Amino acid sequence: MDSQRWGDHQYVLAAPFPTAGALIRRFVEDTCLARTLAEESPATACTMQATDDGFYLPSSDAGGIWIHADPDDAARTLYVEAWAD
């Protein structure tokens, strides 16, 4: 899914969540930390929160990044960036 109007993106990874979840979480947190250090802003918001079905990193009041198992196929993981106006 890719919505130009809202800037939403969903990527389907061909790996089960137990395998991919922690790796993608570390990538998201490391990328967030590098960006905040480059911008010299506080990095306190770079730790993903555990949810019932994966991880979530809020990026604003209106969006964030989710990593969770694909509910339609346990052999896949979803990486979702969602932003709302």
Legacy VTK file of the C-alpha trace (Angstrom):
# vtk DataFile Version 3.0
C-alpha trace
ASCII
DATASET POLYDATA
POINTS 85 float
0.000 0.000 0.000
1.276 3.441 -0.819
-0.900 6.486 -0.344
0.587 9.674 -1.757
-2.095 11.822 -0.190
-1.442 10.668 3.368
2.149 9.495 2.985
1.313 5.995 4.231
3.524 3.072 3.262
3.194 -0.625 4.017
5.914 -3.103 3.181
5.486 -6.868 3.321
8.667 -8.670 4.360
9.101 -12.324 3.371
10.168 -13.383 6.859
8.136 -14.352 9.926
7.833 -11.789 12.711
9.814 -13.882 15.260
12.761 -13.744 12.823
12.405 -10.222 11.399
10.774 -8.257 14.231
13.822 -7.632 16.415
16.077 -6.925 13.417
13.703 -4.361 11.935
13.136 -2.838 15.375
16.878 -2.318 15.818
17.147 -0.806 12.322
14.283 1.648 13.016
15.709 2.669 16.403
19.268 3.064 15.030
18.001 5.149 12.102
15.948 7.331 14.452
18.924 7.831 16.751
21.247 8.742 13.857
18.700 11.261 12.552
18.172 12.906 15.938
21.913 13.103 16.598
22.494 14.678 13.178
19.760 17.223 13.909
21.098 17.702 17.457
17.677 17.015 18.929
16.832 14.798 21.923
16.875 11.074 21.139
14.473 10.101 23.897
11.749 9.175 21.399
13.752 6.522 19.509
12.743 3.448 21.509
9.947 1.413 19.968
7.118 0.459 22.296
6.030 -3.163 22.577
2.394 -3.684 21.573
0.122 -6.726 21.718
1.225 -7.801 18.247
4.595 -6.112 17.608
6.323 -2.767 18.023
5.317 0.882 17.560
7.348 4.080 17.324
5.227 7.241 17.483
6.610 9.995 15.327
3.935 12.595 16.018
0.434 12.886 17.397
-0.835 11.703 14.021
1.409 8.833 12.979
4.246 6.470 13.472
5.920 3.217 12.501
4.514 -0.229 13.227
6.197 -3.619 12.887
4.025 -6.702 13.344
3.184 -10.126 11.984
1.042 -10.202 8.861
-2.386 -11.335 10.099
-3.010 -13.038 6.741
0.273 -14.978 6.566
2.411 -15.925 9.579
5.442 -16.300 7.276
5.441 -12.543 6.628
6.108 -9.379 8.640
4.556 -5.960 8.005
6.512 -2.720 8.276
4.066 0.186 8.227
4.666 3.948 8.174
1.442 5.871 8.673
0.851 9.605 8.866
-2.451 11.439 9.071
-3.311 15.061 8.552
LINES 1 86
85 0 1 2 3 4 5 6 7 8 9 10 11 12 13 14 15 16 17 18 19 20 21 22 23 24 25 26 27 28 29 30 31 32 33 34 35 36 37 38 39 40 41 42 43 44 45 46 47 48 49 50 51 52 53 54 55 56 57 58 59 60 61 62 63 64 65 66 67 68 69 70 71 72 73 74 75 76 77 78 79 80 81 82 83 84
